[in-house]
Amino acid sequence: MHDEERTRHRSSRLIWVPLILVVPILGARPIGMSHAYLDHLLGYEAIKLYGLWRPVQDDYAHLLLTRYDVHVNRVAGCVVWGPEVWYANGYNRISRALINRRYSKDVFEECFTDAAREKHRARTGEPT
């Protein structure tokens, strides 16, 4: 009987350990999506960015915050693991849609275009 319990415990571990490792990885996108809905319900609007940070993104983040009260959260740098990307993409898919629906326009495209235009003017010395 004691050996039978030990075998059952070992087989139970063989099931739970992979599940504990796999579910957060495969569930990263839906978890990000649900967090975006929850943040929106709580009145916190944001997007998640990852990858190499370009100088224009500082201005982009500033414009989003000052014009639309949208926060830009950097979740990873240059080295990004799959679940981080999936989580951020899931979060952004929902968050962007909800924010754009609220303002009836693509606020992200507008702010990025304005930030890039301003960086270009600053670099070339063109008048504003």
N, C-alpha and C positions, 0 to 999 in steps of 0.2 A: 504494500500500500504506500509506503514511504517513497519507493522508487517511482511509483505511478504519479504521485503528486509532483515530484521533482521533474519528471518528463513533461507533465502538463504545464508546469511553471516555465520550463525552458521553451516549449513550443509557443506559449503565450508571449514570451519575450521576442521570439522570432517574428511574431506578427506585429507587435507594438513598436519595436525599434524602427523598422522601415517606415511605418506609418508616421511616426514622430518626425522622421527626417524628410519624408516625401510630401506630406500634406502642406507644410508651410511653403515649400518650393512651388508646388503646383497650384497652391491656393493664393499665391502672391497677387495675381491680377484681380481676382474677385475681392480679396481683402482690401486692396487699394481702392477699388470701386466703392465698396461699402464705407470706407473711411471718408471718401469724398462726399458721399451723401450725408453722412453724419456731420462732417464739418459744415456743410452747407446749411443743414438744419439748425446748427448752433450759431450760424451767422459768421463763420470764419471761412473766407474764400482764399484759396491758394492754388498754386501749381507746384509741381515737383520737377526740378531740373537735375540732370546728371551729365557727366562728361567734362571735357576741357572747357573751362570758363573763359569766354571771350570778353574783351573790354566793353563791347556794346551791351553785354548783358547787365552790367551795373546800371546803365541808363535805362534799359528795358525794365528792370526790376523797380527802379525808382518811379518811372512813369506809371507802371501798373499800380503801385502802392498809392501814389498821390492822386491819380485820376480816378481810380476805381476801387481803392482799398483792397486790392488783391495782392497777397503776399507771395513771394517767390522763395521756395525752400530748396536749397541745394542738398540733395540726398546722397550724392556720390561724386567723386572726382573723376579722374581719367580711367582708373581701373574700376570697372563696374561688374558686379556679379549678376547673373541672370535674374534672380528673384528681385533684386533692387530695380532693375529695368522694368520687369513685369508689374511690380507694385506701382512704380511711378507712372507707367503708361496707363494702367487701369485707373489710377487716381485722376490723372490728367484728362482722360477720355470723358469722365463724368463731370469733373470740375469745369473744364472748358465749355462743355455744352451748357451747363447750368448758368454759368456766368454770361456767356454770349446770348443766351435766351433772355436773361434778365435785362441786358442793355440793347437787345435787338441788333447787334452788330458784332463783328469779330474784334473784340478789344485787344486781343493778343497780337494780331496782325497789325492793327493800328499803332500800338505802342512800340512794337519792334521796328516797324517802318520809320516811325518818328525818331526813335533812338539811333537807328543806323544813319538816317539823314543828318542828324545832329553831329554824330561822330565824324561823318564825312566832311561836314562844314568846318568842324574844329580842326581836322587834319589838313584840309586844303586852304583854310583861311578865307573861305567864301563868306560873304555877309549873310546874316540870318534874316 
